[in-house]
Amino acid sequence: MEIITNIFNYVLNDLGSTVFIPILMIILGKIFKMKWGEAISSGLLLGVAFAAVSLVSGYMGDIITPLAKDMASTVGKEFTIVDGGWSVLASVTWTWKYAFIMFPIQIAINFIMLLLKKTDTLNVDLWNVWGKAFIAYLTIQVTGRFWCGIVIAILQMVMELILGDAMRGRVQETTGVEGITIPHRHMLLCSLIYPVDKVLRKIPLFNKELTIDNLKAKLGFLFDKHVFGFVIGFLFGLLAKQDLAGCFTTGIQCGCALLLLPKVAGLFMEALNPLAEAASAFMSSKAGGRQIYIGLDNPMLLGNSEIWTTVILCIPVSIMLAVVLPFNKILPFAALDNLTLAVCCFMVCRGNLLRMIILYILGTPIYLYAATMVGPIISQLGWENGIFEAGQMYASAGMDCPAFTVIFMNLFQFLDGNFIWVLLAIVFMAGYIFTVKGFRKEGKQYFDSLQEKSNE
């Protein structure tokens, strides 16, 4: 077992996703009968795309984080849990001795569902399998039952694949890349915010087109990505009490980031299109024309300016909520740019800025309270393995699928007579079913419109 654990640690921690995912994509390319040169080129370009988005996103984070820290330092409230971001949660999770068994379980579940035609998604995002180990560990700690953790992890895998199928039309519409989808666990939050967005769409004020491109068409150069980035960066500098020179510098940096992100994200299209075409041709020959979608993580979505605009505009609100909400024990820091929430809002709202901001604000308390609840449990694992100093608690204010995590890690408490979590799970699943049906319907409308255009 130690040898297997060391192998997985090497692949995950030493190679990292920017190396591991391209290697996996090259292998898939060959399975789908791509030429060696094409497979290697596409795989390496995908690695470059991941690295480039990480580079520009990190640049954006380096701009935002110090300013937000200056704002947060004046709040005057004690927070007992440190926001270490997703990387801290992942690192701690991999110290759990059973974490690696999630790899064969996820692969088996995916192939069984493919064979039974319960999904059309092949999830190659094995890097993020740590999320299944994460919820399995939490569930085991809460319930004291190993099998409960495995059951909840499998449930998450199934729900991810079904939701990935449902939102493939939305993914293609927003990325321009055919044959991919995003069966990532953080998308499960859509189960709560999609129904709310459906209500907001019925209000005329909130149903108007309000994307960056739409605003640019109506209001001109002020909504050019670099100009708009400069404006919001300058204003954010003022909120952080920078001097005039600092405000101008921050404005230029934000303008640079918002201009570069869409260009960098375009690399995903260039890398994935050949693989998607090869996969489509391969499956057509082997499965009677059945379309199989490649499931990936969400970096290709981060080129959308609406995501970053929402994050930046909502940072002061996130800090304020952390301060005023009772029982909250974490101040957003490493995950202050809560992209997991912003991406969900973007996918649900199709980039409508006004609704995105509303849903982001409504969703933030869920993240704060989930981190407050999970922090002591996951920190215990860190103390036991010498990762954290004893007594110091860590969590992430941007934890993936916070509502699903908290509700379902507690679900089996009904075995001990506590049924409140069963009721909450029913509410969540009702939202999930409603969301899946909604994404499927809207995806069908999108694909039908493409078919009509091709017939003209």
Secondary structure in CASP SS format (residue, H / E / C, confidence):
PFRMAT SS
TARGET T0000
AUTHOR 0000-0000-0000
METHOD secondary structure of the structure
MODEL  1
M C 1.00
E H 1.00
I H 1.00
I H 1.00
T H 1.00
N H 1.00
I H 1.00
F H 1.00
N H 1.00
Y H 1.00
V H 1.00
L H 1.00
N H 1.00
D H 1.00
L H 1.00
G C 1.00
S H 1.00
T H 1.00
V H 1.00
F H 1.00
I H 1.00
P H 1.00
I H 1.00
L H 1.00
M H 1.00
I H 1.00
I H 1.00
L H 1.00
G H 1.00
K H 1.00
I H 1.00
F C 1.00
K C 1.00
M C 1.00
K C 1.00
W H 1.00
G H 1.00
E H 1.00
A H 1.00
I H 1.00
S H 1.00
S H 1.00
G H 1.00
L H 1.00
L H 1.00
L H 1.00
G H 1.00
V H 1.00
A H 1.00
F H 1.00
A H 1.00
A H 1.00
V H 1.00
S H 1.00
L H 1.00
V H 1.00
S H 1.00
G H 1.00
Y H 1.00
M H 1.00
G H 1.00
D H 1.00
I H 1.00
I H 1.00
T H 1.00
P H 1.00
L H 1.00
A H 1.00
K H 1.00
D H 1.00
M H 1.00
A H 1.00
S C 1.00
T C 1.00
V C 1.00
G C 1.00
K C 1.00
E C 1.00
F C 1.00
T C 1.00
I E 1.00
V E 1.00
D E 1.00
G C 1.00
G H 1.00
W H 1.00
S H 1.00
V H 1.00
L H 1.00
A H 1.00
S H 1.00
V H 1.00
T H 1.00
W C 1.00
T C 1.00
W C 1.00
K C 1.00
Y C 1.00
A H 1.00
F H 1.00
I H 1.00
M H 1.00
F H 1.00
P H 1.00
I H 1.00
Q H 1.00
I H 1.00
A H 1.00
I H 1.00
N H 1.00
F H 1.00
I H 1.00
M H 1.00
L H 1.00
L H 1.00
L C 1.00
K C 1.00
K C 1.00
T C 1.00
D C 1.00
T E 1.00
L E 1.00
N E 1.00
V C 1.00
D C 1.00
L H 1.00
W H 1.00
N H 1.00
V H 1.00
W H 1.00
G H 1.00
K H 1.00
A H 1.00
F H 1.00
I H 1.00
A H 1.00
Y H 1.00
L H 1.00
T H 1.00
I H 1.00
Q H 1.00
V H 1.00
T H 1.00
G C 1.00
R C 1.00
F H 1.00
W H 1.00
C H 1.00
G H 1.00
I H 1.00
V H 1.00
I H 1.00
A H 1.00
I H 1.00
L H 1.00
Q H 1.00
M H 1.00
V H 1.00
M H 1.00
E H 1.00
L H 1.00
I H 1.00
L H 1.00
G H 1.00
D H 1.00
A H 1.00
M C 1.00
R H 1.00
G H 1.00
R H 1.00
V H 1.00
Q H 1.00
E H 1.00
T H 1.00
T H 1.00
G C 1.00
V C 1.00
E C 1.00
G C 1.00
I E 1.00
T E 1.00
I C 1.00
P C 1.00
H C 1.00
R H 1.00
H H 1.00
M H 1.00
L H 1.00
L H 1.00
C H 1.00
S H 1.00
L H 1.00
I H 1.00
Y H 1.00
P H 1.00
V H 1.00
D H 1.00
K H 1.00
V H 1.00
L H 1.00
R H 1.00
K C 1.00
I C 1.00
P H 1.00
L H 1.00
F H 1.00
N H 1.00
K C 1.00
E C 1.00
L C 1.00
T C 1.00
I H 1.00
D H 1.00
N H 1.00
L H 1.00
K H 1.00
A H 1.00
K H 1.00
L H 1.00
G H 1.00
F H 1.00
L H 1.00
F H 1.00
D C 1.00
K H 1.00
H H 1.00
V H 1.00
F H 1.00
G H 1.00
F H 1.00
V H 1.00
I H 1.00
G H 1.00
F H 1.00
L H 1.00
F H 1.00
G H 1.00
L H 1.00
L H 1.00
A C 1.00
K C 1.00
Q C 1.00
D C 1.00
L H 1.00
A H 1.00
G H 1.00
C H 1.00
F H 1.00
T H 1.00
T H 1.00
G H 1.00
I H 1.00
Q H 1.00
C H 1.00
G H 1.00
C H 1.00
A H 1.00
L H 1.00
L H 1.00
L H 1.00
L H 1.00
P H 1.00
K H 1.00
V H 1.00
A H 1.00
G H 1.00
L H 1.00
F H 1.00
M H 1.00
E H 1.00
A H 1.00
L H 1.00
N H 1.00
P H 1.00
L H 1.00
A H 1.00
E H 1.00
A H 1.00
A H 1.00
S H 1.00
A H 1.00
F H 1.00
M H 1.00
S H 1.00
S H 1.00
K H 1.00
A C 1.00
G C 1.00
G C 1.00
R C 1.00
Q C 1.00
I C 1.00
Y E 1.00
I E 1.00
G E 1.00
L C 1.00
D C 1.00
N C 1.00
P H 1.00
M H 1.00
L H 1.00
L C 1.00
G C 1.00
N C 1.00
S H 1.00
E H 1.00
I H 1.00
W H 1.00
T H 1.00
T H 1.00
V H 1.00
I H 1.00
L H 1.00
C H 1.00
I H 1.00
P H 1.00
V H 1.00
S H 1.00
I H 1.00
M H 1.00
L H 1.00
A H 1.00
V H 1.00
V H 1.00
L C 1.00
P C 1.00
F C 1.00
N C 1.00
K C 1.00
I E 1.00
L C 1.00
P C 1.00
F C 1.00
A C 1.00
A C 1.00
L C 1.00
D C 1.00
N C 1.00
L H 1.00
T H 1.00
L H 1.00
A H 1.00
V H 1.00
C H 1.00
C H 1.00
F H 1.00
M H 1.00
V H 1.00
C H 1.00
R C 1.00
G C 1.00
N C 1.00
L H 1.00
L H 1.00
R H 1.00
M H 1.00
I H 1.00
I H 1.00
L H 1.00
Y H 1.00
I H 1.00
L H 1.00
G H 1.00
T H 1.00
P H 1.00
I H 1.00
Y H 1.00
L H 1.00
Y H 1.00
A H 1.00
A H 1.00
T H 1.00
M H 1.00
V H 1.00
G H 1.00
P H 1.00
I H 1.00
I H 1.00
S H 1.00
Q H 1.00
L H 1.00
G H 1.00
W H 1.00
E H 1.00
N C 1.00
G C 1.00
I C 1.00
F C 1.00
E C 1.00
A C 1.00
G C 1.00
Q C 1.00
M E 1.00
Y E 1.00
A E 1.00
S C 1.00
A C 1.00
G C 1.00
M C 1.00
D C 1.00
C C 1.00
P H 1.00
A H 1.00
F H 1.00
T H 1.00
V H 1.00
I H 1.00
F H 1.00
M H 1.00
N C 1.00
L H 1.00
F H 1.00
Q H 1.00
F H 1.00
L H 1.00
D H 1.00
G C 1.00
N C 1.00
F C 1.00
I H 1.00
W H 1.00
V H 1.00
L H 1.00
L H 1.00
A H 1.00
I H 1.00
V H 1.00
F H 1.00
M H 1.00
A H 1.00
G H 1.00
Y H 1.00
I H 1.00
F H 1.00
T H 1.00
V H 1.00
K H 1.00
G H 1.00
F H 1.00
R H 1.00
K H 1.00
E H 1.00
G H 1.00
K H 1.00
Q H 1.00
Y H 1.00
F H 1.00
D H 1.00
S H 1.00
L H 1.00
Q H 1.00
E H 1.00
K H 1.00
S H 1.00
N H 1.00
E C 1.00
END
